[in-house]
Amino acid sequence: MPRYLILVIAALFIGLSLQAQTSETATAIVRKADERVRGKTSVAEMTIITTRPKWTRSMDIKAWTKGNDYALILVAAPAKDKGTVFLKRKKEVWNWLPSLERTIKLPPSMMSQSWMGTDFTNDDLVKESSIVEDYEHKILGVEQQGGRDCHKIELIPKPEAAIVWGKILVWIDKKDYLQMRSEFYDEFGALSQTMIGSELKKLGGILLPSRLEMIPSAKKGQSTTLIYKSLIFNKPIEDNFFTTTQMSKVK
């Protein structure tokens, strides 16, 4: 075999090996960042502030999660929304409306719609999709966000995944795997909204951004800010807590 051909094959092999290593490293980084904010279970109390050019609204919520399959979100305030509950069980999402005393199953088409009039989508809050399992990951480089060196990682939906976004870019802190910034792009490649993490604090014994601000790209003066008030990790929660019958009882 000619020597130049050996060199070409060797270079190709090395390139493919490096590409595989990069892909594996990117997925590992995303997985660590995702696991950091989940734990085996979590119980969180949060305030969500929705800002519009002419008004501002505050909402208090409590959220329980268990792994990637289960989530339950209770609206505690204001009074007109109190008792509203969202439930995720694997790939199914349900909504309990106390004013109607009805449980409604949300179709996949509603996951991209606004959650309770905020700039978060239904998918953002109940996490029907998984940033680990439903996307391919690629490291694009290293950039600073919030004064911290971060991996810039591109997330492209897998062909078989039912995903809201056409692409996501995330900036994950190299030291503590904190998700400092996320950019969400629509199916046409246009930037739809940006989420910025800030005000790092110990939550549940772990350093995390305690403030998440979602900013739509095309809506001036509009944003939604999620502020953690408390967070507890790894408190035992039975699977039967995450059922439709529980939705009308949770407090």
C-alpha positions in Angstrom: 0.0 0.0 0.0 1.4 3.4 -0.9 2.7 5.4 2.0 0.5 8.5 1.3 -2.6 6.2 1.3 -1.6 4.8 4.7 -1.3 8.4 6.0 -4.7 9.4 4.6 -6.4 6.3 6.2 -4.6 7.1 9.5 -5.7 10.7 9.4 -9.3 9.7 8.7 -9.2 7.2 11.6 -7.9 9.8 14.0 -10.5 12.3 12.8 -13.3 9.8 13.3 -12.0 8.9 16.8 -11.8 12.5 17.9 -15.3 13.2 16.6 -16.6 10.2 18.6 -14.8 11.4 21.7 -16.1 14.9 21.3 -19.7 13.6 20.9 -19.3 11.4 24.0 -17.9 14.2 26.0 -20.7 16.6 25.0 -23.4 14.1 26.0 -21.6 13.4 29.3 -21.5 17.2 30.0 -25.2 17.6 29.2 -26.1 14.5 31.3 -24.1 15.9 34.3 -25.8 19.3 34.1 -29.3 17.7 33.8 -28.7 15.3 36.7 -27.4 18.2 38.8 -30.8 20.0 38.8 -32.9 16.8 39.1 -31.4 14.5 41.7 -33.3 11.2 42.1 -36.2 13.4 43.3 -36.7 17.1 44.0 -39.3 19.3 45.8 -39.1 23.0 44.9 -40.9 26.1 45.8 -40.6 28.9 43.3 -42.0 32.3 42.3 -42.6 33.1 38.7 -42.7 36.8 37.6 -44.2 37.5 34.2 -43.3 41.0 32.9 -45.1 42.7 30.0 -44.8 46.3 28.8 -47.9 47.4 30.7 -48.1 44.9 33.6 -46.4 42.5 35.8 -47.8 39.3 37.4 -46.4 37.1 40.1 -47.2 33.4 40.6 -46.1 31.0 43.4 -45.7 27.3 42.5 -44.6 24.1 44.1 -43.1 21.3 42.0 -42.3 17.6 42.7 -40.1 15.5 40.3 -38.9 12.0 40.2 -36.2 11.1 37.7 -37.2 11.9 34.1 -40.5 10.3 34.1 -42.6 12.0 36.8 -43.4 15.7 37.6 -46.2 17.4 39.4 -46.6 21.2 39.5 -49.1 23.0 41.8 -50.0 26.6 41.5 -50.3 28.1 45.0 -51.0 31.7 44.2 -52.6 34.0 43.0 -56.1 33.1 44.3 -57.7 32.9 40.8 -55.2 30.2 39.7 -54.7 28.4 43.1 -55.1 24.7 42.9 -54.3 24.4 39.2 -52.1 21.3 38.7 -49.9 19.9 35.9 -48.8 16.2 35.9 -46.3 14.4 33.8 -46.2 10.6 33.7 -43.6 9.4 31.3 -44.8 10.8 27.9 -48.3 11.9 29.1 -49.1 15.3 30.5 -52.3 16.2 32.3 -53.9 19.4 33.6 -56.3 19.7 36.6 -58.6 22.8 36.5 -60.2 23.3 39.9 -62.7 25.8 38.6 -64.1 23.2 36.2 -63.2 20.2 38.4 -61.8 18.5 35.3 -58.7 16.7 34.3 -57.5 17.4 30.8 -54.9 15.4 28.9 -52.6 17.7 26.9 -51.8 16.6 23.4 -48.2 16.8 22.1 -49.1 19.8 20.0 -49.7 21.9 23.1 -46.2 21.3 24.5 -44.8 24.3 22.6 -47.6 26.6 23.9 -47.2 29.1 26.7 -47.4 27.8 30.2 -50.0 29.8 32.2 -49.4 32.9 30.1 -45.6 33.0 30.8 -42.7 32.9 28.4 -42.0 29.3 29.4 -43.6 26.6 27.3 -45.5 23.6 28.7 -42.5 21.5 27.8 -40.1 23.8 29.7 -42.0 23.2 32.9 -43.0 19.6 32.8 -39.9 18.5 30.8 -41.7 16.1 28.5 -38.6 16.0 26.3 -35.2 15.0 27.6 -32.1 17.1 26.7 -30.0 14.0 27.2 -32.0 11.3 25.4 -33.9 13.3 22.6 -30.9 15.3 21.2 -27.6 14.8 19.5 -24.8 16.8 21.3 -21.8 18.6 19.9 -19.3 20.9 21.6 -18.8 24.1 19.6 -16.2 25.7 21.8 -15.6 27.5 25.1 -17.1 30.9 26.0 -17.7 32.9 29.2 -21.2 33.3 30.6 -21.8 35.0 33.9 -18.1 35.3 34.4 -17.6 31.5 34.2 -15.9 29.5 31.5 -18.5 27.4 29.8 -18.7 24.6 27.2 -20.9 25.9 24.3 -22.9 22.8 23.2 -25.3 22.4 20.3 -28.3 20.2 20.7 -30.0 18.9 17.5 -33.2 16.8 17.9 -33.0 13.1 17.0 -35.2 12.3 13.9 -37.6 10.2 15.9 -38.0 12.6 18.8 -41.1 14.7 19.2 -39.4 18.0 20.0 -40.6 21.6 20.4 -37.3 23.2 19.2 -35.3 22.9 15.9 -32.1 23.5 17.8 -30.8 24.5 21.3 -27.5 26.0 22.2 -26.5 25.6 25.9 -23.6 27.1 27.9 -22.6 24.7 30.7 -20.1 25.8 33.3 -16.9 23.7 33.0 -16.3 23.6 36.8 -19.7 22.9 38.3 -21.8 21.9 35.3 -24.2 24.8 35.8 -26.4 25.6 32.8 -25.7 29.4 32.6 -27.4 30.1 29.3 -29.7 28.4 26.8 -30.8 29.7 23.3 -33.9 28.1 21.7 -34.2 28.1 17.9 -37.4 27.3 15.9 -37.6 24.8 13.1 -36.5 27.5 10.6 -33.3 28.3 12.5 -34.4 31.6 14.0 -33.7 32.4 17.6 -37.0 32.2 19.5 -36.0 32.9 23.1 -33.0 32.9 25.5 -32.8 31.7 29.1 -30.2 33.1 31.4 -29.2 31.6 34.8 -27.8 33.9 37.5 -27.6 34.6 41.3 -25.7 31.3 42.1 -26.7 29.9 45.5 -26.6 26.7 47.5 -30.0 25.0 46.8 -30.5 21.6 48.3 -26.9 21.7 49.3 -25.8 22.1 45.6 -24.6 25.3 43.9 -27.2 26.3 41.3 -28.5 29.4 39.5 -31.4 30.5 41.7 -32.8 32.9 39.1 -33.7 31.9 35.5 -34.9 34.6 33.1 -36.6 33.6 29.9 -36.5 36.4 27.2 -38.4 36.1 23.9 -36.4 37.4 21.0 -39.2 39.3 19.1 -41.2 40.7 22.0 -39.6 43.9 23.4 -40.1 44.5 27.1 -41.3 41.0 27.7 -39.8 38.4 30.0 -40.5 35.7 32.6 -38.3 35.2 35.7 -38.3 32.0 37.8 -36.8 32.4 41.3 -36.1 29.4 43.5 -37.2 29.9 47.1 -36.3 26.4 48.3 -35.2 23.1 46.8 -34.9 19.7 48.4 -33.2 16.8 46.7 -33.6 13.0 47.1 -36.6 13.0 49.5 -38.4 9.7 49.0 -41.5 10.1 46.8 -43.7 7.1 45.8 -44.7 6.6 42.2 -48.4 6.7 43.1 -48.0 10.4 44.2 -47.8 11.2 40.4 -51.3 10.1 39.4 -54.4 11.9 38.1 -56.3 11.1 41.3 -53.7 12.9 43.3 -54.0 16.1 41.3 -57.1 17.3 43.0 -55.7 16.4 46.5 -52.2 17.9 46.5 -51.5 20.9 48.6 
